[in-house]
Amino acid sequence: MKILTPLYRALSMILLSVGMTGCANINLPAVTQTPSNTQLEGKIIWHDLISDKPLETIEFYHKLFGWEFENLNVAGGLFGEINYTLIRHNGKIIGGLIDQTKLKTSADISQWVVLMSVKNINKAVDEIKSAGGTVFTPATDLGDRGQIAIVADPQGALLAFLQTKQGDPLDEDTIEAGNFLWNELWTSDVDAATKFYKGVANYDVEDRDIEQENSNKKQYRLLKSSNKPRVGVLLNPIENLKPIWVSYLRIADNKSLDDIVNQVESLGGQVLLSPQDREIGGRVALIAGPSGAGIALQTWPDKNLSTAKKTVK
């Protein structure tokens, strides 16, 4: 599955493509429409999608979730313009799209990239270096958005750190269907990954017992900040899969999940995992868009959203 096979050597081209490296006065919008002036260290506050089939990708997500796409018509970058498109859901900005065809690389790096809030991006980058991870781009200024660094953790999972300038999106009690619900790290070593991310974001750790059909229990690890679960960490469930961050979109109910999955292939995507019950609750499916970039779909009823940050997502 190419969505889950990051090719790291090409990632330094991402910042170049949107005109952020070696070019002054480049400004990307903040990740909040209204400044919060609050940083929620350890929270995943943004998602960027790199796609080698941008037009097909836009149609795919628009038809599945009603997402809207807004090109940034701002001069700058290597090719005279910024290679960046904002993603909106019901008018609210939720992510960005980068056109891989405008990158100077033959490698296929189509994938979703999570951006984690950090209070001190230089400290976070130093943690990567000292722990044996990889820094693809150093802390780079994005204007109103703040500073970004693209990295891979010591197990090889790709992500970006973001120190916002105007604050992070505040926690909400409701999450609309079609918006981002949750993020998990699928890793080769849960304890080692936990130790590393505690150094980055000063997380608290909580393990939840999950009942299984055979009456045995297994644990689901939560990393928490400000007394709220921020991400899940679990042993990689797919054999021979490199460590990766996986994002989940909230789906309202089982029927909606089935309807969405049934449209995926006709829109040029792939169904990687058909809908099935999940031990931690709800039903889940894994799909890939036309570029092969994968994302998970998770049902989570409205009545549970008010407690979602207090329980396992």
C-alpha positions in Angstrom: 0.0 0.0 0.0 1.8 3.1 -1.2 -0.1 5.3 1.2 1.6 3.7 4.0 5.1 3.7 2.5 6.6 7.1 3.1 9.7 7.9 0.9 11.6 10.2 3.2 14.3 11.5 0.9 11.8 13.6 -1.1 10.1 15.3 1.8 12.4 18.3 1.9 10.8 19.3 -1.3 7.5 20.0 0.5 8.6 23.3 2.0 10.3 24.3 -1.3 7.2 23.6 -3.2 5.0 26.0 -1.2 7.8 28.7 -1.3 8.8 28.6 2.3 12.5 27.9 2.0 14.9 30.6 0.9 12.0 33.0 0.2 11.1 35.8 2.5 7.6 37.1 3.2 5.7 33.9 2.4 2.6 33.7 4.6 0.2 30.8 5.1 -3.1 31.3 6.9 -3.2 30.4 10.6 -4.7 27.0 11.5 -7.5 28.9 13.4 -9.9 31.3 11.8 -10.0 33.3 15.1 -6.7 33.6 17.1 -6.9 31.5 20.3 -3.5 32.7 21.7 -3.4 29.2 23.3 -1.0 26.4 22.6 -2.2 22.8 23.3 1.1 21.0 23.3 0.9 17.4 21.9 -2.4 18.0 20.1 -2.7 17.2 16.4 -3.8 20.5 15.1 -3.6 20.2 11.3 -3.5 17.7 8.5 -1.7 18.2 5.1 -2.3 15.9 2.1 0.3 15.4 -0.5 -1.2 14.1 -3.7 0.1 13.1 -7.1 -3.4 13.3 -8.5 -4.7 16.6 -7.1 -7.7 17.1 -9.4 -9.0 13.5 -8.8 -8.3 13.9 -5.1 -10.3 17.1 -4.8 -13.3 15.5 -6.6 -13.0 12.4 -4.4 -13.2 14.2 -1.1 -15.7 16.7 -2.3 -18.2 14.0 -3.3 -17.6 11.9 -0.2 -17.6 14.6 2.5 -18.5 17.8 0.8 -15.1 19.3 1.4 -14.3 22.5 -0.4 -10.9 23.5 -1.8 -9.4 27.0 -2.0 -6.2 27.6 -4.0 -3.9 30.2 -2.4 -3.2 32.7 -5.2 -0.1 34.2 -3.6 3.1 34.9 -5.4 6.3 33.2 -4.3 7.9 29.8 -4.2 10.1 28.1 -6.7 7.7 28.3 -9.6 6.3 31.8 -9.0 3.3 30.7 -6.9 2.6 28.9 -3.7 1.7 25.2 -4.2 -0.9 25.0 -1.5 -4.7 24.6 -1.4 -6.8 25.0 1.7 -9.3 22.3 2.6 -12.6 23.5 4.2 -15.5 21.5 5.7 -18.7 23.4 6.1 -16.7 26.6 5.7 -14.1 25.8 8.4 -10.5 25.2 7.4 -9.4 21.7 8.4 -6.3 21.0 6.3 -4.2 21.6 3.2 -3.4 20.0 -0.1 0.0 20.0 -1.8 0.3 19.1 -5.5 3.0 16.5 -5.7 3.3 16.9 -9.5 4.8 20.4 -8.9 7.6 18.9 -6.7 11.0 18.2 -8.2 11.0 14.6 -7.3 10.4 11.3 -9.0 9.5 9.6 -5.7 5.9 9.0 -4.9 5.3 10.6 -1.5 1.5 10.8 -1.6 0.2 10.6 1.9 -1.5 12.4 4.8 0.9 14.2 7.2 -0.2 15.1 10.8 1.1 18.3 12.4 1.6 18.2 16.1 1.5 21.3 18.3 4.7 22.1 20.2 5.5 25.1 22.4 9.2 25.2 21.5 9.9 23.9 18.0 13.7 24.1 18.4 13.5 21.9 21.5 11.3 19.4 19.7 13.7 19.2 16.8 16.6 18.7 19.2 14.6 15.8 20.8 14.4 14.2 17.3 18.1 14.5 16.8 19.1 13.3 20.2 16.8 10.3 20.0 18.0 9.1 16.6 15.1 10.4 14.5 15.4 12.3 11.2 15.0 16.1 10.6 14.0 16.7 6.9 13.4 20.4 7.2 14.5 22.6 10.2 12.2 25.0 11.9 10.9 27.2 9.0 8.7 30.4 9.3 5.3 30.3 7.7 4.1 33.8 8.6 0.7 33.7 10.3 0.8 30.0 10.6 4.0 29.9 12.8 7.0 27.7 12.4 7.1 24.1 11.0 9.6 21.3 10.9 9.1 18.0 9.0 10.6 15.0 10.8 10.4 11.3 11.4 10.5 9.8 14.9 13.1 7.3 15.9 10.9 4.4 14.7 10.5 6.1 11.3 7.0 7.6 11.5 6.6 10.8 9.5 5.0 13.9 11.1 5.5 17.7 11.4 5.9 19.9 14.4 4.1 23.2 14.4 4.6 26.1 16.8 1.7 28.3 16.0 1.9 32.1 15.9 -1.7 32.9 16.8 -2.6 29.8 18.9 -4.0 26.3 18.3 -7.6 25.3 17.5 -9.3 25.0 20.9 -10.8 21.7 22.1 -14.5 21.2 21.1 -17.2 19.0 22.5 -18.7 18.3 19.1 -17.0 17.1 15.9 -18.9 17.3 12.7 -19.2 14.2 10.5 -16.6 14.5 7.8 -14.1 16.3 10.1 -11.0 14.9 11.8 -11.9 12.8 14.9 -8.7 11.1 16.1 -5.1 10.3 15.3 -3.1 7.2 16.1 0.6 6.2 15.9 1.1 2.7 14.6 4.6 1.8 15.7 7.0 -1.0 16.1 7.7 -0.3 19.7 5.0 1.3 21.9 7.2 1.9 24.9 10.0 3.4 23.0 7.6 5.7 21.0 5.9 6.7 24.3 9.2 7.7 25.9 10.2 9.7 22.8 6.9 11.7 22.5 6.8 12.3 26.3 10.1 14.2 25.7 8.6 16.2 22.9 5.3 17.2 24.3 5.4 16.3 28.1 2.5 13.9 27.7 0.9 12.0 30.5 0.3 8.3 29.7 -2.8 6.2 30.4 -3.4 2.6 29.4 -7.0 1.4 28.9 -8.0 -2.2 29.1 -9.9 -3.3 26.1 -12.2 -6.4 26.4 -11.9 -9.0 23.6 -14.3 -11.7 22.5 -12.1 -14.4 24.0 -12.4 -12.7 27.4 -8.7 -11.7 27.3 -7.7 -8.1 27.7 -5.3 -5.9 25.8 -4.3 -2.3 26.4 -4.8 0.8 24.3 -2.4 3.5 25.1 -3.4 7.1 25.3 -1.0 10.1 25.4 -2.6 13.0 27.2 -2.0 16.7 27.7 -4.1 19.2 29.7 -5.8 16.1 31.1 -7.2 15.3 27.6 -6.4 12.4 25.4 -4.5 13.6 22.3 -3.3 10.6 20.4 -3.4 6.8 20.6 -0.3 4.6 20.3 -0.6 0.9 19.3 1.6 -1.9 18.0 1.4 -1.8 14.2 -1.6 -4.0 13.3 -0.4 -4.6 9.7 2.6 -7.0 9.1 5.6 -5.4 7.3 4.1 -1.9 7.5 6.5 0.8 8.4 5.5 2.9 11.5 3.0 5.6 10.5 0.6 8.2 11.8 -3.0 7.3 10.9 -5.8 9.9 11.0 -9.5 9.2 11.4 -12.5 11.1 10.0 -15.7 11.0 12.0 -18.6 9.2 10.4 -22.1 9.7 12.0 -23.4 6.2 11.9 -23.1 2.7 10.4 -25.3 3.4 7.4 -23.3 6.5 6.5 -20.1 4.5 6.8 -21.4 1.8 4.4 -22.7 4.4 1.9 -19.3 6.2 1.9 -17.3 3.0 1.5 -19.6 1.9 -1.4 -18.7 5.0 -3.3 -14.9 4.9 -2.9 -13.9 2.7 -5.8 -16.3 4.4 -8.3 -14.5 7.7 -7.4 -11.1 6.3 -8.1 -10.1 5.3 -4.6 -9.5 1.9 -2.8 -11.1 0.2 0.1 -8.2 -1.1 2.2 -10.2 -2.4 5.1 -14.0 -3.0 4.9 -16.2 -1.7 7.7 -15.9 -3.7 10.8 -16.6 -3.4 14.6 -13.7 -1.9 16.6 -12.8 -3.2 20.1 -12.6 0.4 21.4 -16.0 1.2 20.1 -17.8 2.1 16.9 -17.0 0.8 13.4 -14.0 1.5 11.3 -12.9 1.3 7.7 -9.6 2.2 5.9 -9.7 3.8 2.5 -7.2 5.4 0.1 -7.9 8.3 -2.3 -6.9 8.4 -6.0 -3.3 9.1 -5.1 -3.1 6.2 -2.7 -3.0 8.3 0.4 -4.9 6.5 3.1 -7.2 7.6 5.8 -9.4 5.8 8.4 -13.2 6.3 8.9 -14.6 5.9 12.3 -18.2 6.0 13.5 -18.7 7.9 16.8 -22.3 8.8 17.8 -23.2 12.3 18.8 -24.1 11.3 22.3 -20.5 10.2 22.9 -18.7 13.2 21.5 -19.1 15.2 24.8 -17.1 12.5 26.6 -14.8 11.5 23.7 -11.9 13.4 25.2 -12.4 11.6 28.5 -12.6 8.1 27.0 -10.9 6.1 24.3 -11.6 7.5 20.9 
